[in-house]
């Protein structure tokens, strides 16, 4: 196989190692400047996690990926397919289980912090590069990695074809009844989870009600901040669709705390947990809501479309609408609010959310069926958004627009994206090295790597 990384780096506008290092550092510094200023320690922690290995770096550097793909000519994007609702951070680990609004356990795309309306191939290119990175970390051959990505892409196109001319994307779901293997096992693990266990881990009974336990990442609020959060919560209630609302007593607040200690993508973001009554008075039916500050979606930094940008009140609004667009039956508690002029996304902290354990998948044959399912799930997310989005941003039938642009060139399409995945994974591995070297040398402005040294 040909190593495409040097050619891609040249196409991305960098002609030597030092120039590419400046691109990496400057892009990340610009994208995260505000959060680095407000929470430098959290970003030092984020960057140290990104430094651990190339895939972690890839997960945490979505703005760099979008700065790159926006520079490339894409033969599979036209006027209709440049306006598709995408998940925005579609790497292999952003799929998992959830309990949908109809009470069915589903395996699907998750994490909609970066979701936006943008070219459809950006999701696919990000996914195949992530698979190439994971495959490399497992010492798969290039031929095996390419075969896995080809299986994903052909499954995607096959599902798109099956949705054309009907409403199949509305009915399609990866459930315990339609899956087997690792995905079925992940769904079964979620089924064995319980709300009682989640509540007992986060709360305790004090008097007649539950309250949050003290613990790492839990912060008690003073009266003024608590009042602000409760007011924001009450405003959020108006964003729940009437068809999904419970009777009023279900939303009574029992306790509120500040939260911290999130993963790579949410470093430094203010967040709160709100404990509410739930649909019954039974203590085991209390519900924990997460109210997390939303951030600017990485694709929005390179999509020059004022109509799209103007369609969202703030990033919390965008995140919630995106999830409703991309999931056929979203969380009935999903909504948004605002506090101090900043948007927050609100959703249930569910015991039924589980990620696929990729560490347990060690052979290419084990991943092939998984990638087939992920391709179908990606297609459903893209195709369902033209009908279910709350905003009229995607007006074309996505499946028809995709099939028109690909036409009878499926083999060429698959070959192009497979080659991109392999080549861009090489770029990422080199960028990871450049990032680590720059961070160790204190070349990343705003977060000195030595500030907390002994």
N, C-alpha and C positions, 0 to 999 in steps of 0.2 A: 504494500500500500504506500502511496505517496504521502509524505508529511506536508500537509497544507498550511501548517501554522505560519511559516515565514511569509508565504504569499498573502495570507489573510492579514497579517500585521501590516504589510505594505498597503493593502487595500484599505486598511483602517487609518491610514495617514501617518504611520510611524515608520521611519526608515532605519532606526537602530535601537539598541536596548535602552539607552538613556532617554531617548525621545519617548519611547513607549512608557517608561517609568514615570515620566512627567505627566503623561496622559492619565495613567492609573491614579496617581496621587491627586492631581488637580480635579479629576472627575469626582472622586469620592469626597474630597474636601468641600467642593462646591455643593454636592448633593446633601451632605449631612452637616453643613456649617452651623445652622441654627441649633440643632440638637447637640452637637459637640460643644457649643458654647454653654448651653444650659445644663448639660450632664456629661462633662469630660470624663469622669471616672467610669460611667456606664459605657462610653464609647471606647475607652481603653480596653474594657472587658470584651466588648464586641469585637474589636480588632484583634485581640489576642485569640479569641475563638476562631476568627477568620484565618489567622496565621497557622492554625493547627494542621490543615491539609487543604488541597486544592478545592475539593467539593465544598467545604465550609466557606472558603473564600468566595466561591461562585454564588452560594446562597446569599451571602451578605453584600454582594456587589452588583445588584440588579441595575443601578444607574449606569454602571460601566458597560454592561451588556447592551443596554438600549442606546447609549451613545455610539456603540459599535454598529449594531444592526441598522441604525438609521442612516449610516454612511454607505451601506451596501445597496447596489441595484438588485431589486428582487423581481424576477420575471413572473412571479406567481401572484402579484398584487396589482389590481386595477382599481378603478373608481369605486366599485361596489365592495370589493374584498379588503379595501383599506379601512372600512368602517364596520368592524366586527367587535363585539364585546369579548375581550380576552381576559383570562385569569391574571395575566401580568407577571407572575413569578412561577411559571409552570416547570419546576424541576421535579425530579422523580419522587422526592419526599413530601411534596405538597398534594398528595392524595391520601384520603383516609375515610374513616367511617363517621357517620352522624345519624341521628334520629330525625327523619324529616318531619315536616309539618303535619303529615298524616299518620305519624307513629310507626313508620317503616324504617328499619335499619338499612342504610344505603352506603355504598362505597363510591366516592366521587372526588372531584377536585375540591380542595379546601384552601383556606387562607386567601382572602380577597383584598388584602391591604394594597396590592399593586394593580388591581383590576382597572381596566380602562377600555375605551373604544379606540381601536388601533388596527393595523394590518394583521390578518389572521395568522400568517406564517410566523409572527414573532413568538407566539406561544409554542409552536411546533419546533422552531429552531432552538428555543431555550430548553425544551424538554430533551431533544436528541443530544444536545451538548452535555446535559446532565447525565444522561445514560452512558455516554462515552466516558465521562469522568468516573462514574461509578464502576463501569466495566474495567477501566484501566486500574483502578484501586484494587480490583479483585483479580488482576493479572489475566483478564480475558484477552484473547488475540484480537487484532483489528478486524479480522473476518467475522468473528463472533459478535463483536460490538456492532458492526455494520448490519449483520443479520437481525439483531435485536431491534435496531432502529428501523430497519425496513419493515419488520413485522408490525411495529407500532404505527408507522405511517400508512401501511396498506390497510390495517384495521380501521384507522381513522377514516380513510377515503371510503372504505366499504360501508361504514356506518353512515357517513354523509349520503351515500347513494340510497341507502335503505330509508332515510328520512325524506328524500325528495318526493314531492307530490302528495304528501300526507302529513300526519301529525305524530309520527312514530317517536320523535324526540320527546314528546310529552309523556309517553307511556314507558319509554326505555328507562331502566334503572339496573344497576348492579346490586343485587340483593342476595340473601342467603339462598334463594331459590334459583337464581340465574348464574351463580358462580360456583367454582370449586377451587381447590388448591389454596395457596397462601391468602388470596383475597377472601375466600369463604371463611378461612380460619380467623382472619382479622374481624370479620363481621360476627362470628360466633363469640370471640373474646369480648366484643362490645356488648353482645346480648347478655353475657354473664355478669356485666357490670351492674351497679345499682346506684340509684340516687341516694339511698341511705348511706352507703359507704362513702360517697363523695361528701355528703353533709357531715358525717361523723369526723371526716378528716379535716374539714374547714371550720366547723362550728361546734358549739356545745350548748346544752340546754341550761338556761339561767332563768330561774323562776318558771314562768309559763311558756316562754318562747326560746327559740334558738338565737344565739348571737355568734359572731365570728370569734374564733380562737386567736390568741396571740401567737406569733410565730415569725419565722424568717420571711421577709418581704411584706409583712402586714404592718400597717401604720395607722394608729388611732388619730382621728381628726379632731381639731378644735371646733368649737361651736360654729364659728363663722364659715369655715371650710365645709363642715357638714351641711350647713344650711344651703350653701352654694350647690353642693352635689345633689341634695334632695330636690332643689328647684330645677336643676338640669334634668333629673330623673322624671319629674312631673311633666316637663316639656316633652320628653321622649315619648311618653304614653300616647301623645297625639299622633305619633308617626306609625303606630301599630295599625295595620289595615283593619277596618271595622269587622270584616268577616273572620278575623283571627283573634278578636278580643274576647277575654273572659269577663265575667261580672266584676265590677269594681273592687270588691274586697280582696280579690286575688293579688292585687298590686300594692297592698299595704306594706310599708317598709318596716322591717324589724331591726336592721342594723346596716351600717355603712363603714367601710374601711378603705384606706389607700393601699395600693398594691404596687410592687416592684418585683424585679427578678425575672423578666421575660427572656425569650431567646434572642438569637442573633438579629432577627429582623425588627424587633421592637425595642431595642436598647434605648434607654433614656426617656421612654414615653410615659407621661403621667397616666395613671389608671386607677380605677376604683372598683370595688366589689360591692354590690347592693344585694342584701338578703331580703326577699319578699315572701309573702304568705303562700303564693301558689294557688292552684285551682281548688284545693280543699283545706280545711283547718288541720288536717293531720300533719304532725310535725315532720313526717317523712316526705311530705309533698312540698316543703319549702323549696324555693328556687334561688340559686345564686346567679345574679346577672353581672357580666363584665362590662364596664364602661371605660373604654380605652381611647385615648387621643389618637386620632387618625393622622396620617402623614400624606404628603403629596405622592401620588402614584408615580413610580419611575417612568413608565411610558409617556406620561403627560409632559415630561421634560423635553421630549423630542417630537411630539405630535403637535403640529402647528395648525390647530383647528379651533378658532374662537367659539364656534357654536357648541362644540363638545365641552370646552372649559366652562362656558356660561351656563351649562345645564345643571350644574351642581352648586348647592348653597355653600358647601364646604366639603372637606375630605371625608368627614364622617358620613355625610349624606351620600357621597359618591360610593363609599365602601359598602354601605347597606344596599343601595340600589343595584350595585354590581352583583352582590350576592343573590339578590332576588332575581336578577336577570339570568344568572348563570346556573342557578339551582332551580329545578322545576318545582320543588316543594320546600321552600326555605323555612327556617326556624320561625315559629309563630311569634316569638318575642324579639325578633330582629328589628332594629330601628336606629335612630340617630338623635343626637342632641347637640347642644352647644354650651360652652362654659368659658367665660372671659374671652369671648370672640373666637374661640377655637372649636372645631368640630370634633365630636366623639362618636364612635360607633358602639352600639349597645346590643348584646346578644347573651343568650343563656350560656353559662358555664356548665356544659353537659357531661355526665359520666359516660356517655355513649360515643365519645369522640376518641378514636384510636388511629394511629398511623401504622402503615405496613412496616414490618421489621425487615429492612433490606439486609441487615447483617446476617440473617439466617438464610438468605438466598445466595448460594455460593457457586452455582453452576449455571452456565448459559441456558440450558434446557429448562431450569426452574424459572428463569426470568421471562422466557418467551411467551408463555400464556399470560403472565402478569402484564407484559407490555401490550399484548393484544387487547386485554380489558381496558388498559389505560388509554389506548387509542380510541376505543369506542366511547369511553367516558368523556374524553376531550371533545370529540365530535358532538356529542349530545349537548355539552355546555355551550359550545359555539352556536349550534343550530337552534337551541331552545330560546336563546336570548332575543331573537328577532320578534318573537311573539309575546314573551312574558315581561320584557323590560318595562319599568314604570315610565321611562322617558322614550320619546319617539326618535332616538338617536340612530337606531339600526332599522332602516325601513325596507331593505331588500330581504328576500328569502335567502338566508345565508347559505343553505345547502345548494340552492340553484346557482348562486353566484360563485361558490367554490368549484362546483362541477364544470361551470362554463369556463373558468380560467384555467383549470387543469386539462379539460377536454380529453383527448385520447393520448395525452402525454404523461400518464401515470408513472411509467418507468423512468422517464426523465425527471419528473418531480421527486420521486423517491431517491434517485441517484444524487440529485442536487442536495437535498436536505441531509442525506446520510453523509455525504462528503463534508458538508458544513459542520455537522455534529462532531465528526472526527477532527477536522481542522481546528474548530473553535475550542475544543477541549484542550488541544495543544497550546493554543494561545492562553487559555486560562491557567494551565500548569506553569507556563512561563510568567504570566502576570502574578500568580501567587508568589513565586520566587522574588519577583521585583517588589511586590508589596511588602513581603517580610523584610527584605533588605532595607527598603525605605523606612519602614516603621522602626526597625532596630537603630537606624541612623538618625532618628528624630526628624525625618523629612516630611512627616504628615502633620500639617499645621493644626493646632488646636488640641491635640492629644499627645503630649510627650510620652513616649514609652518608658521614660526613666523617672517620671515625676514621683512615683510611689516606690522607687527602688529603695532597698535597705542602705 
